[in-house]
Amino acid sequence: MKKYKVLFLCHHNSARSIMAQALASAHLSKKFEGYSAGSSPGDSLNPFAMELIQEANYQGEPLMPKSWDVFSSADAPKMDFIISLSDKVRGEDVPVWPGSPATAHWDFPDPGLTSGSNNMEIKAAYVALYKGLQNRIDILAALSFERLDKIRLQDELNAIHQNLL
């Protein structure tokens, strides 16, 4: 069975896109190779995001913030899907991606902006994000890619976001 390469984008590549990469890579369907990047990558991973990833017993490649430029070069892996997770990324000059992948935007608020007064409130925002990402990746995995043409696949990818608003 073909594994589909999915690149998740957000601004700092320290929480949302990192969690999506881990979830896609470890998905039970085994349909995906998850990748992540950011337009302005941070220096380190968010500890709340990493705690959730570790609790899920993620065993994939090491996770770290990286620039999306890594995936726009001619020798970069050819992505099948590119999914932005942040409105900040949507408004930026996005690189041209090799291979003409299907693209979508799944808007998830930045949990780092949670104004909770204690760690439990902040962690709850990360748990909600994790569950939301898991739900959308489950829906993506349920699509029959082999039976969909490129245009229909793009429509289905965008519908995942619309149906969950």
Protein Blocks (a to p, Z undefined) as FASTA:
>chain_A
ZZdddddddfkopmmmmmmmmmmmmpmklmaccddddfbdcfbdcfklmmmmmmnopabd
cdddddfklmmpfkbccdfbdcdfbfklmmpccdddehiiaddddddddfklpccfbfkl
mmmmmmmmmmmmmmmmmmmmmpcfklpcfklmmmmmmmmmmmmZZ
